[in-house]
């Protein structure tokens, strides 16, 4: 049953500091010219939204001008001119709006493209430990929910915030142009709006961040459940699983409910405050007009102080209305910005993960071996490989033939520092030897092979490969020399041929077919609808588990590596097929070092040496006959297995 502890304990952390700044830097990195054009378009668009108020003031002043009010033709000419100018301004604003939306569509999708690309590249560089300690559904959530929140942030929330902010700035500037007194009244009422935005919007933002975390946790749980659905069914844990999911769903519901509750009540509250502000300004303006109060504003300082007129009050009310709308639009983006920043924060957390460290400098190269035994590096394929070992001390380079000689000396290891899994493990495997590990589950068998691959690094001791400390070998080159067949098979969407060729991308069709024959997979492959061109999907769901494992063995065979690791490679194969595969692996291991992990002791009897592990220590070692003669732990496992049969 899936582990609830890991999923339920996923932290609902805050947005990482500096996420917004980093996101802007990331966006400007790829689209600086486009964003500069967008900023200009937003400025034009913001000004265009206030054109009506500005020209309304001009028209009212023209119509009510005592010197022009009886000159109908003059007034008509001015009105026509002003309307044409206003229409032109609106047209420019509309075109600017269209341009910035088109550009932002490109910018937004471009940013997401680079984000997903960088995320995937970073994910490929992460160590196995990262994937062992993070639920796969939570990682997938970064590619789906978090990038979608980022799309909303970059494509809508930030442009809306900038546009509304520019509109507010321009509107306040025009208000100051008309009247200091009315502007002061507007700003006093606006303080209440910003206080409410801070209080309610802040709570909405807090729960939006929590919502993103809850979605990731729930998706991680669902992904795990889908993968383990057969286990859930066979142990009849449907009701318990549903209860666990209900807890996660309840957490998501509560976070989403609070987030949208505070987000949805914000607009009506601000709208009513805006209406109150509008009415209050109209009342104050009317009083000032009736009292013929001298108007103080930037315009009056420039042209002379006059009494407040309808030419000031009416456009001022229009600008106050537009300013209130701008504040409301900005407030509506608070929760979306918080959710987007939460998504960006999680994305950057993945990007900031420490990549797999590799201090190795010994590389694997193709070589020719001359008659006198001298190793010469070459580019063409010769069937021979060598370790290229540069020596910094004297500047020389030596070559060691790749043979597959493995030694472990006094190795200690723990997945966490305070819990040692392997203790003082020493072993050797010469080329052509077959070394088997047996023991109870958790004894440390798979851990040893993980250390040979350097999926994890040892805490103490040494591992030597052809006499070279594996810490000096580049990990990619080390793993290139190793073939591995795991108990859990992984097939990719593609043809059977492509899945076998995954072991060595340069392999020809003939190489892949020969590898399939070696693994005794050719028989069932040729009986598939399209043979080697049969398309596999959903991890080879149209094949049996045993057939998938045979393809995995064929994939390792085509790699033709000098060291093979078989981790329960025949666990899903019937006894008859196992005997055939055993013959294939016997041929496969000729001249190679082979490590075998098996619970079926019948598969390890022909091993050169069998090592029995218990709680991270090698307690017995020897051939099958030697260990049976000792009548120790291996004898008990062997005889007990047959008694059970």
C-alpha angles and dihedrals in degrees: 000000000000116000111257092186094067095045099040092049095058103130122245094216129176127259109285112254114257094021094127093049091047092049092052090048089049091051095046089048091071105021109031098135093045092050091050089055090046090053091053091047091050091051091051091045092050091051091046091058090062097046093097093056093047095049092042088062092049093048094047091049090048094049095044095043104122091217094054106030093095094042097086096174092052092048090046091052092050093046092050091049093047093048091051091049091047092048090049090050090050090049091052090048091050092049090048089050091051092047096050092046091052092047093045091052088058093042094048096050090041092054091049089049092054092042093053091043093051092044092053093045090050091047090056090055096051121105123250088252091070092058091044091056101040126066110244092227090057090053090048089051089065089060094047119023097025095047090046090053088048090052090054091048098048098034101042119000100053095043090047091048092050093043093048091044092052090046090052093048093048091045093051090047090054091045089055087049090057106035137353092196097054091042090055090051090050093049093049090055090043092059088069090053093053092046090054092046090053094048103039098027090050091055091047090051091049093054093042088060090048090049091057090052092047092050091052092049093048093047090050090054094046092049090051092048093050090052092048098039093120090054091050090051098045092050092041093232094146095117094046091046090050091051091051091048090048089058092053091043090050091053090050091047093052094047093046092044093053093043095053094036092061091038094052098046092051096073097052092047093050091043092055092046088051091051090049089049091051094050093044091051090049091052094046091045091050092050092049090048093050091048090048088231114189110254118236116198142120090270093052091049088053100042103022135278115284135166119278110269138185086259087070101035101049098051089040090058090050091052092047089053091050091046091052090051090050091052090048091050090050091050091052089059095053095086093039091050090049091050091047092048089048089054091046090048091055091046092051089047088061092045091049095053112121108259122228107287118231121179093166121128102172109100136194115242138173113255148178122227112216124213092261090054095256113148116223123188115233140171101225123085110263103157090247127103132188139189110247106213117186115198114213094194097067101009093243127133125217130193125217119191114243106243106146102247108162126190130176117193123193093326121186122185142167131177086222122029098244096048115065113202100178120039125195095330116180126175142139135208120192123204111286094021123126112215120190129198120204133171144104122315109280094024091122103261098130090038090064092055090046088057093050088054089044091233080141129018122234123250095218140356129040139278116201126196113196086341094307122115103246090223086071093053119087108249095231091053092044092053091044087065094051131077120199136189115191131199089239108062122211118200122179132218104275141074125313088250092053091049092053091045089056086085090064118005093200092058117120124230088257091054090051093048091049090050090050090051090049090054091043090241095119093082097061093035093059089052093056117104094258100017112218090356093061109129116237121204137171093029092309095306090166090063131070120251090252092052091050090052092050089054089050090053090048089051090055090046093055090053088064093202122176091231122050127191116197110188105187086322094166099039093112097041125097120244095258094049089043090059090052092046089048089059090048094049090047088058090042093054096052106127090001136105109242128193114195127192113190142155091196100081090197088073094057102044093099093051118123090229133009120203120200115208128197124177093342097313132103103236099170136020136176143086122311092260093047093050093047089052091052090057091210133127094315091050090054092049092047099045092039090054092053093045089055090051 
